[in-house]
Amino acid sequence: MRVNRRYVVRTYGCQMNEHDSERIAGLLETDGLEEAESFDDADVIVLNTCCIRENADNKLYGQLGNLKKLKEERPDLQIAVAGCLAQKDRDVIRERAPHVDVVFGTHNVGRATDLLDQARVSGPITEIIEESEAFPSALPVKRDANHAAWVTIQIGCDNSCAFCIVPAVRGKEISRPYSELVSEVEQLALTGVTEITLLGQNVNSYGRDLTLKLRGAELTPESSQLVGDKWVEGPHTARPLFSDLLCSVAAVSGIRRVRYTSPHPKDFRPETI
């Protein structure tokens, strides 16, 4: 008889979702679960969703329809819906698929296991957080490749493109402190990672919110940890720090390749090139 519970995380969408799925899997394994090979073997199924295209909605609700029979056969099976579509549809998900146990959005990934535990005791739950002023703390990660890792440098987007729903489901831009990112890359390199991919909704605007806060303010010894030495020692303008960050992480011993996703043309500066 199997002792440990098992899980499956199915990912739809972008690299940010893939990294969130790594963190959800890391949380589940920290909680004692083991990865299952298929839905049929799983005690917990997490669908991490995307909502950029209408087809993504169809995929989710089609998959939930397929899982309904499995839930009827195994009432103890837990089904969770996470990600951007969960952030957008909220209670609609359980209205259309009452057999879903947990719905959580893009701002409370770290609550995944707590919500699953709560649902086992008190029944289905939907928890959507609108936005957080603080960047999500570091979470355990289960990576598929030992040599490569995602590093999230910012979340959210301050652009207002008419065709894009991202700001509505990911919130405003929030950048991680500069020194925290460099330290994370250094720790990854010590574990054998040689390739990193910097993630964000608009990576090359990274740090503009940080420098905007410090512009005109009295600097302290902690300022360089927030924005890096180059900005502290140079002109104190409200500018992105992406090119500075690229140089710093590329200089970390052991890192051979630095990649990034989702740059926006309006923030592409000559120093980045």
C-alpha positions in Angstrom: 0.0 0.0 0.0 1.3 3.5 -0.9 2.1 5.6 2.1 3.2 9.0 0.6 0.6 11.0 -1.4 1.5 11.9 -5.0 0.9 14.9 -7.1 0.9 16.1 -10.7 1.4 19.7 -11.8 0.2 20.5 -15.3 1.4 23.8 -16.7 -0.2 26.0 -19.4 1.4 29.2 -20.6 4.6 31.2 -20.3 8.0 30.7 -18.6 6.7 32.6 -15.5 4.1 29.9 -15.2 6.7 27.2 -15.7 8.7 28.7 -12.8 5.6 29.0 -10.6 4.9 25.3 -11.3 8.5 24.5 -10.2 7.8 26.3 -7.0 4.4 24.6 -6.5 6.1 21.2 -7.0 8.8 22.3 -4.6 6.2 23.2 -1.9 4.4 19.9 -2.4 7.5 17.8 -2.1 8.6 19.8 1.0 5.2 18.8 2.4 6.0 15.1 1.8 4.3 14.4 -1.5 6.0 12.6 -4.4 5.6 13.2 -8.1 3.2 10.9 -9.9 3.5 9.8 -13.5 -0.1 10.5 -14.5 -3.4 11.9 -13.2 -4.6 8.4 -12.5 -1.7 7.9 -10.0 -2.1 11.3 -8.3 -3.7 12.3 -5.0 -3.3 16.0 -5.8 -3.6 17.6 -9.3 -2.6 21.2 -9.8 -3.5 22.9 -13.1 -1.4 26.1 -13.4 -3.2 28.2 -16.0 -2.7 30.9 -18.6 -5.4 33.4 -19.8 -3.6 35.2 -22.7 -5.6 33.4 -25.4 -9.2 32.2 -25.4 -8.0 28.8 -26.3 -6.3 28.6 -22.8 -9.8 28.9 -21.2 -11.1 26.1 -23.4 -8.1 23.9 -22.5 -8.7 24.4 -18.8 -12.4 23.8 -18.7 -12.0 20.9 -21.1 -9.4 19.3 -18.8 -11.6 19.9 -15.7 -14.5 18.2 -17.5 -12.2 15.2 -18.1 -11.2 15.1 -14.4 -14.8 15.1 -13.2 -15.2 11.3 -13.6 -11.8 10.7 -11.9 -13.0 12.8 -8.9 -16.3 10.8 -8.8 -14.3 7.6 -8.7 -11.9 8.9 -6.1 -13.5 11.5 -3.8 -10.3 12.0 -1.9 -8.5 13.3 -5.0 -7.8 17.0 -4.7 -7.9 19.3 -7.7 -6.4 22.8 -7.6 -6.5 25.5 -10.2 -3.8 28.1 -10.1 -2.3 30.9 -12.2 -3.6 33.7 -14.4 -6.9 32.2 -15.4 -7.6 31.5 -11.7 -6.8 35.1 -10.9 -9.2 36.2 -13.7 -12.1 33.8 -13.3 -12.0 33.3 -9.5 -15.4 31.9 -8.3 -16.4 31.2 -11.9 -14.1 28.2 -11.9 -16.0 26.4 -9.1 -19.3 27.5 -10.6 -18.4 25.7 -13.8 -16.5 22.9 -12.2 -17.8 22.3 -8.6 -15.5 19.3 -8.2 -12.5 21.7 -7.9 -11.1 21.8 -4.4 -8.8 24.8 -4.4 -8.5 28.0 -6.6 -5.6 30.3 -6.0 -4.1 33.1 -8.1 -0.7 34.6 -9.1 0.0 36.4 -5.9 -0.3 33.6 -3.3 1.6 30.7 -4.9 3.4 30.2 -1.5 0.0 29.3 0.0 -0.6 26.3 -2.2 0.0 23.5 0.4 -1.7 25.5 3.2 -4.8 25.9 1.0 -4.8 22.2 0.1 -4.5 21.2 3.7 -7.3 23.6 4.6 -9.6 22.2 1.9 -9.1 18.6 3.2 -10.5 19.7 6.5 -13.1 22.3 5.7 -14.0 21.8 2.1 -13.4 23.7 -1.2 -11.8 27.1 -1.0 -11.1 30.0 -3.4 -8.4 32.5 -2.3 -7.4 35.3 -4.6 -5.2 38.1 -3.5 -5.4 41.3 -5.5 -1.8 42.5 -5.1 1.1 42.6 -2.7 3.5 45.4 -2.0 6.2 42.9 -1.1 7.9 40.6 -3.5 7.1 36.9 -2.9 9.7 35.3 -0.6 12.0 32.6 -1.9 10.2 29.2 -2.2 11.5 25.7 -2.6 11.9 24.7 -6.3 11.8 21.4 -8.1 13.8 21.9 -11.3 13.7 19.5 -14.3 17.3 20.3 -15.3 20.2 20.5 -12.9 22.3 22.8 -15.1 19.6 25.5 -15.8 17.4 27.6 -13.5 14.8 30.3 -13.8 15.4 33.5 -11.7 12.5 35.8 -11.3 13.7 39.4 -11.2 10.4 41.2 -11.3 6.6 40.6 -11.4 3.8 42.5 -12.9 3.7 45.1 -15.6 3.0 48.9 -15.7 2.3 49.1 -19.4 -1.3 49.4 -20.5 -1.4 47.7 -23.9 -5.0 47.4 -25.1 -4.5 43.8 -26.3 -2.9 42.5 -23.1 -4.5 41.2 -19.9 -1.2 40.6 -18.0 -1.3 43.8 -15.8 -4.8 42.8 -14.6 -3.7 39.3 -13.5 -0.1 39.9 -12.5 -0.4 43.3 -11.0 1.9 46.3 -11.1 5.7 46.0 -11.6 7.6 45.0 -8.5 11.4 44.5 -8.7 13.4 42.3 -6.4 16.3 43.9 -4.5 19.5 43.8 -6.6 21.8 42.1 -4.1 19.2 39.4 -3.5 19.2 38.5 -7.1 23.0 38.3 -7.3 23.1 36.2 -4.2 20.5 33.8 -5.6 22.6 33.4 -8.8 25.7 32.8 -6.7 23.9 30.1 -4.7 22.6 28.5 -7.9 26.2 28.4 -9.3 27.4 26.7 -6.2 24.9 23.9 -6.8 26.1 23.3 -10.3 23.8 25.6 -12.3 25.6 27.0 -15.3 22.7 28.6 -17.2 20.2 31.1 -15.8 17.1 32.7 -17.4 16.0 36.0 -16.0 12.2 36.2 -15.8 9.7 39.0 -15.7 6.7 40.4 -17.5 9.0 43.2 -18.8 12.5 42.3 -17.8 14.3 45.3 -19.2 12.3 47.7 -17.0 13.7 45.9 -14.0 14.7 48.2 -11.2 13.0 51.4 -12.4 10.5 51.2 -9.4 13.5 50.8 -7.1 15.5 53.8 -8.4 12.3 55.9 -8.5 11.9 55.4 -4.8 15.5 56.4 -4.1 15.8 59.3 -6.4 16.2 62.5 -4.3 16.3 60.5 -1.1 19.1 60.3 1.4 21.1 57.2 0.6 22.1 54.7 3.3 24.5 51.7 3.5 21.5 49.5 2.5 20.8 51.5 -0.7 23.4 49.5 -2.7 21.8 46.3 -1.7 18.5 47.5 -3.2 19.8 49.0 -6.4 23.5 48.0 -6.8 26.8 49.9 -6.4 26.7 51.4 -10.0 23.6 53.3 -9.4 24.6 54.5 -6.0 28.0 55.7 -7.3 26.6 57.2 -10.5 23.8 59.7 -11.4 20.7 59.1 -9.3 18.2 59.0 -12.1 15.0 56.9 -12.2 16.3 54.4 -14.7 16.0 50.6 -15.2 18.9 48.5 -13.7 18.6 45.7 -16.2 22.0 46.2 -17.9 23.7 46.5 -14.5 22.1 43.3 -13.4 23.1 41.5 -16.6 26.8 42.4 -16.0 26.7 41.4 -12.4 25.1 37.9 -12.9 27.3 37.2 -15.9 30.3 37.8 -13.7 29.3 35.2 -11.2 31.8 32.3 -11.2 30.4 29.2 -12.8 27.7 30.9 -14.8 28.3 30.3 -18.5 25.1 31.5 -20.1 22.6 34.2 -19.2 19.3 34.4 -20.9 16.2 36.5 -20.4 12.6 36.6 -21.6 9.9 39.2 -22.4 11.8 42.5 -23.0 9.7 45.4 -24.1 11.0 47.5 -27.0 10.3 50.8 -25.3 12.7 49.9 -22.5 15.5 48.5 -24.6 18.5 50.8 -23.9 21.9 51.0 -25.7 23.7 49.8 -22.6 21.8 46.5 -22.7 23.0 45.9 -26.3 
